Amino acid sequence: MQVLIYKTSLLRLEVNLCRDAIYLGDPLQLVQEGSDDVAAFVKLPSRLPFGIGKARKVRAGYLENHAKKLIVPALAKGGQLRVRIVEIQARRLNSEGIDMISISVWGDPADIIPTVPLGRIVSPAVA
């Protein structure tokens, strides 16, 4: 596996960093939703005491446009991706006043090459 995206921020966060137990290094799963969105899901542990209950899968946010265009071919091929949280900033700690989660994506570089066939190259015949 090689780095496909070193670091990208998630947009439209749907998790609360103060309430939900999200940590650096937590794995995420990328899922294509519709034709134009790629969502990142994180598995949150049960909030019940003594480990009672099941973990729940929650949409953390969406990939930004540049990252989405790069990853969609790998998702279409069913390539193996390793996605991890690499940076967390609570709204009280950054100047913009919003929660931020950054992720990195690792995988096979051959998976991000689109499967659309290239045009035929025609060279003039030499007589």
C-alpha positions, 0 to 999 in steps of 0.5 A: 500500500502507498499513500494516495491522499496524504491528508484531506479534511472532511466536509459537512461533519455529522459527528460531535467531537465533544460527545463522540469518542473519536481518536487519532488513528481510528479507521474509517470506511469510504462509501460512494453515495449517489454519483457525486458524494463519497462519505466517510463512516466511523465505528463508534463504541457503545456508550453503555457501561461495561461494554454492553451494547454494540458499536454503531456506524456513523457518517463522519463527513464527506470528502472534498471535491479533489479527494473525491475525484481521486478516490471514486475509481478505486471505490468503483473497482472495489480496491482495498483502501486503508483510511485513518484519522490523522488530525482532529481539531475541536472548534474551541481550538481553531480560529475558524470556530468549527470542528475539523477532522483530517484523514489519510488514504492508503491503497494501490495506486493502480486502483485510482487509474480510471478504467476508461480506455484511452483513445487510439494513437495513430501515427502517419505511415512512413513510405 
